[in-house]
């Protein structure tokens, strides 16, 4: 069925026909014009009577949908800011460990012999090193720091190169390191290598989602994180032997950030997040905040994670 352009009045008429309360049409028009009907409408589902009956709950108001939309924007901003902090931490640690072990010039730290010699990863190693070299070539004269090193020293050390590499490439770089190098990096974060190998692409996934303003609060990742002490200590319920929260949902990301961010950074992030949850709760009338927390994968006692070691 072809989707055709609809005026703001037509968009409002559609929402009203589905039992949505609109108490100020000019306010709604301003929101729809500024934010886009399609994007705002992506937050309507928690306010439906059911998945089959796609009409709104009695008393559901457009302001509630916009409140959830706004909450998700604030959530993305908080997460993105802290993922960038973590990204810098990870890049710094990887560059330090590899520079210390293999040297600070490209011909040293990009030597294929420095990476895994597992036969099935031979192609991946060479492809990834080509990507890194390409980024150095492309960005070498475009960034002040890389240009400075090229002009004055004729090379770019790894701790500068990581600044121009995407987080995805840095995450993939970790997968081709020698086992002992993977271990030394994981030890700094006090986690095991297998967990970090799973965490990095999940972090990259959320980073891209936040950067492109996709719906975040109910996002699910393809990979599940391993069971941690936080799942157990929070007494997260089990269904068929599987924890119902904190495996591939937003709370799984919170568990990752709990382990990888500094204590101060995590506490500040969580304080901001809790404020936004409380603010949203005060703006909901037709549903309770518990419904949104459930979609986020947050257990009722989620705040206890802050006080856990």
C-alpha positions in Angstrom: 0.0 0.0 0.0 1.5 3.4 -1.0 2.2 5.9 1.7 1.1 9.4 0.6 1.9 12.8 2.0 -0.5 14.0 4.8 -1.0 17.5 6.1 -0.6 18.3 9.8 -4.4 18.4 10.1 -4.7 15.0 8.5 -2.1 13.6 10.8 -4.0 14.9 13.8 -7.2 13.5 12.5 -5.6 10.0 12.2 -4.4 10.2 15.8 -7.8 11.3 17.0 -9.6 8.5 15.1 -7.5 6.0 17.1 -8.8 7.4 20.4 -5.8 9.6 21.2 -6.6 12.7 23.3 -5.3 15.9 21.8 -6.1 18.9 24.0 -4.1 21.5 22.1 -4.0 21.1 18.3 -1.6 24.0 17.7 0.9 22.5 20.2 0.6 19.1 18.5 1.1 20.7 15.0 4.3 22.5 16.2 5.6 19.2 17.6 4.8 17.2 14.4 6.2 19.9 12.1 9.5 20.2 14.1 10.0 16.5 15.0 8.4 14.6 12.2 5.2 12.6 12.5 7.0 9.3 11.6 9.5 9.6 14.4 7.1 10.7 17.1 4.7 8.0 16.0 7.3 5.4 16.7 6.6 5.8 20.4 2.9 5.1 20.2 3.0 1.4 20.9 3.1 1.4 24.8 -0.1 3.4 24.7 -2.1 1.0 22.5 -4.8 -1.1 24.0 -3.1 -4.2 22.6 -0.9 -5.3 19.7 -4.1 -6.5 17.9 -6.3 -3.5 18.8 -4.2 -0.6 17.6 -6.3 2.1 19.2 -5.1 4.1 22.1 -5.9 3.4 25.7 -8.7 5.5 27.1 -7.3 8.7 28.4 -4.0 8.4 26.5 -2.8 11.8 25.5 -0.4 13.0 22.8 1.6 14.7 25.4 2.5 11.3 26.9 3.8 10.0 23.5 5.9 13.2 23.1 7.1 12.7 26.7 8.4 9.2 25.8 9.9 10.6 22.6 11.7 13.3 24.6 12.8 10.8 27.3 14.4 8.6 24.6 16.2 11.7 23.2 17.6 12.5 26.6 18.5 8.8 27.2 20.5 8.8 23.9 22.3 11.9 24.9 23.3 10.5 28.3 24.4 7.2 26.8 26.2 8.7 23.9 28.2 11.0 26.1 29.3 8.1 28.3 30.0 5.8 25.5 32.3 8.4 24.1 34.1 8.6 27.4 34.4 4.8 27.4 35.5 4.8 23.8 38.4 7.2 24.6 39.3 4.9 27.6 39.4 1.8 25.5 41.4 3.5 22.7 43.9 4.9 25.2 44.4 1.6 26.9 44.8 -0.4 23.7 47.2 2.1 22.2 49.3 2.2 25.4 49.5 -1.6 25.7 50.4 -2.1 22.0 52.9 0.8 21.9 54.6 -0.4 25.0 54.9 -3.9 23.6 55.6 -3.3 19.9 56.8 0.3 19.4 55.3 3.6 18.4 55.9 3.8 14.6 53.4 2.4 12.0 55.9 -0.1 10.7 56.3 -1.5 14.2 52.8 -1.5 15.7 51.1 -2.5 12.4 53.4 -5.5 11.8 51.2 -8.5 11.1 53.5 -10.6 13.3 52.2 -8.6 16.3 48.7 -10.1 15.9 47.1 -13.5 16.2 48.6 -16.3 14.0 45.4 -18.3 14.0 45.0 -19.6 10.4 41.2 -18.7 10.2 42.0 -15.1 11.1 44.8 -14.6 8.6 42.6 -12.7 6.1 40.9 -10.7 8.8 44.2 -9.5 10.2 45.5 -8.4 6.8 42.1 -6.8 5.8 41.9 -4.9 9.1 45.5 -3.6 8.9 44.8 -2.3 5.4 41.8 -0.5 6.8 43.9 1.1 9.5 46.6 2.2 7.0 43.9 3.6 4.8 42.5 5.7 7.7 46.0 7.0 8.4 46.5 8.0 4.7 43.0 9.6 4.5 43.1 11.4 7.8 46.8 12.1 8.1 46.6 15.6 6.7 43.1 16.4 7.9 43.5 16.4 11.7 45.8 18.7 13.6 47.4 16.0 15.7 48.1 13.6 12.9 49.3 16.4 10.6 51.7 17.6 13.4 53.3 14.2 13.8 53.6 13.6 10.1 55.1 17.1 9.5 57.5 17.0 12.4 58.4 13.4 12.9 57.4 11.6 9.7 55.2 9.0 11.5 52.0 8.9 13.6 52.1 7.0 16.9 49.3 4.7 17.7 48.0 6.8 20.6 47.3 9.5 17.9 46.1 7.1 15.2 43.3 5.7 17.5 41.7 9.2 17.5 40.9 8.9 13.8 39.8 5.3 13.9 36.2 4.4 14.3 35.2 2.6 17.4 34.1 -0.4 15.2 37.6 -0.7 13.8 39.2 -0.4 17.3 36.8 -3.1 18.6 37.7 -5.4 15.7 41.4 -4.7 16.3 40.9 -6.2 19.8 39.6 -9.4 18.2 42.8 -10.0 16.3 45.3 -9.3 19.1 47.4 -12.1 20.5 45.7 -13.9 23.5 48.2 -12.4 25.9 47.5 -8.9 24.7 43.8 -9.4 24.9 44.3 -10.6 28.4 46.4 -7.6 29.5 43.7 -5.2 28.3 40.8 -7.2 29.8 42.7 -7.3 33.1 42.7 -3.5 33.3 38.9 -3.6 33.2 38.8 -6.5 35.7 36.8 -8.7 33.3 37.6 -11.7 31.2 38.5 -11.7 27.5 35.4 -13.5 26.3 33.2 -10.9 28.0 35.1 -7.9 26.5 34.9 -9.6 23.0 31.1 -9.6 23.4 30.9 -6.1 25.0 32.7 -4.2 22.3 30.4 -4.8 19.4 27.4 -4.1 21.7 28.8 -0.8 22.7 29.5 0.0 19.1 25.9 -0.9 18.2 24.5 1.5 20.8 27.0 4.2 19.8 25.7 4.1 16.3 22.1 3.9 17.4 22.5 7.0 19.6 24.4 8.9 16.9 21.6 8.3 14.3 18.7 9.1 16.7 17.1 5.7 16.4 14.7 4.4 19.1 16.9 3.4 22.0 14.9 2.6 25.1 13.5 -0.7 23.8 16.4 -1.7 21.6 17.5 -5.3 21.6 21.0 -6.5 20.5 21.7 -9.6 18.5 24.3 -10.8 21.0 23.5 -11.5 24.7 26.0 -10.6 27.4 27.2 -13.3 29.7 25.5 -13.8 33.1 27.2 -11.6 35.7 27.1 -11.2 39.4 24.7 -8.3 38.9 22.0 -10.6 37.4 22.3 -12.7 40.5 22.6 -10.0 43.1 19.6 -8.1 41.8 17.6 -11.3 41.8 16.4 -10.8 38.3 13.6 -13.2 37.6 14.1 -16.3 35.4 11.9 -17.8 32.7 12.8 -21.2 31.5 16.2 -20.8 33.2 17.0 -17.5 31.5 17.2 -14.1 33.1 14.4 -11.9 31.7 16.3 -8.7 32.0 19.9 -7.6 31.4 21.0 -9.9 28.6 20.4 -8.1 25.3 18.4 -5.1 26.3 19.3 -1.6 27.6 20.0 -2.9 31.1 22.6 -5.1 29.6 24.3 -2.0 28.3 24.1 -0.5 31.8 25.7 -3.6 33.2 28.5 -3.2 30.6 29.0 0.4 31.5 29.0 -0.5 35.2 32.0 -2.7 34.6 33.9 -0.6 32.2 33.4 3.1 33.2 35.1 4.6 36.2 33.0 4.6 39.4 32.6 8.4 39.3 31.6 8.4 35.6 29.1 5.6 36.1 27.5 7.3 39.2 27.1 10.6 37.4 25.6 8.8 34.4 23.2 6.9 36.5 22.1 10.0 38.4 21.2 11.7 35.1 19.4 8.6 33.9 17.4 8.2 37.1 16.4 11.9 36.9 15.0 11.4 33.3 13.1 8.2 34.4 11.5 10.1 37.3 10.7 13.1 35.0 9.0 10.8 32.5 7.1 9.0 35.3 5.6 12.3 36.3 4.3 12.9 32.8 2.6 9.6 32.2 -1.1 9.1 33.1 -2.6 6.3 31.0 0.3 3.9 31.7 2.8 3.5 34.6 6.5 4.0 34.3 6.9 0.2 35.1 5.7 -0.5 31.5 8.5 1.5 30.1 11.1 0.1 32.5 10.0 -3.4 31.4 10.6 -2.5 27.8 14.0 -1.1 28.7 14.9 -4.4 30.5 15.2 -2.6 33.9 14.2 -4.7 36.9 12.1 -2.9 39.6 15.2 -2.7 41.8 17.5 -1.5 39.1 18.9 1.4 41.2 20.6 -1.0 43.5 23.3 -1.7 40.9 24.8 1.7 41.8 25.8 0.5 45.2 27.1 -2.9 44.1 30.8 -3.6 43.8 
